[in-house]
Amino acid sequence: MYNDEFELTFDLADSGPKTEQRRPTLPEPEEAAVAAPPVQETRETPVSAAPENTPAPEREPEPAAEPRSTAPAAKDRTVLISGGDRGIGAAAARAFYAAGYRVAVFYHTNAEAAAALQKELPGVLAVQCDVASRASCELAFRAAEQALGRVDVLVSNAGIAQQKLFTDITPEEWQRMLDVNLTGAFNLCQLALPGMIRRKAGRILTVSSMWGQTGGSCEVHYSAAKAGLIGLTKALAKEEGPSGITVNCVAPGVIDTDMMASFTAEDKAALAEETPVGRLGTAEEVAKLLLYLAGEDAGYITGQVFGVNGGLVI
């Protein structure tokens, strides 16, 4: 049984992949602000008028201008990444930052990892948020939106995983899995969409799992939540397409992040052998796909699920 690649964004106790985890009591999130970069003024270059009585030169008819998106250029675009303190989320933060985006990340309890990311990427905003709590999401989103000015791209990446026999899953564990992995995305999408609809432009990216596509033994609650995330993506893409907003999903396979720290070298070698390309994936490979799907070149792609699994699920 494989532990999923998806990065735990909660500060869980270090234990094997089959150990049940408990969430610590959280402090209330605080407002945060980062000064937005100054807006550069653009000036038109004056054009000299032709002398009087001078016939105007004949001109070739100009081709019709192609319709242009109202989305801002990449250097002035913003992205909000939930679960952005480590793993796939942190790799995405680095990729978007390198591409010129202004970046905000949500983290749950791992303040140390969030602070390290801010030190590595000066200007990145990190906000504490429990995505399962609507009140926490509203407060954190307000802080991010105030600092960034707007949210052009939402990457809903936060999630938890647990390996447990279905008959042993408690109602509380079932509900917590749905609250974090599915309701968390619902909360953030609802908060991001009003601004995107108003601007007639936006990108929403969800991070599911190959187990959301195929189902995973001993991870029924996790698989159900991730499958729900795929359904949310497809339905929302249809609803928001007329507003100029695309919604896509990335479903990673076995990704070598710190979530796999408890796996032995032999375990990792066995997983790599079962993967057609013969190795595990990296968080950076997932991040590159997220960056592409957020860009202008992906404007005709929506409602799709992209497997990043080395051919393990086809």
Secondary structure, DSSP 8 states (H G I E B T S, - for coil): ---------S------TTS--------------------------------TT-----------------S--GGG-EEEEETTTSHHHHHHHHHHHHTT-EEEEEESS-HHHHHHHHHHSTT-EEEE--TT-HHHHHHHHHHHHHHHSS-SEEEE---------GGG--HHHHHHHHIIIIIHHHHHHHHHHHHHHHHT-EEEEEE--HHHHH--TT-HHHHHHHHHHHHHHHHHHHHHGGGTEEEEEEEE-SB-SGGGTTS-HHHHHHHHHHSTTSS-B-HHHHHHHHHHHHSGGGTT--S-EEEESTTS--
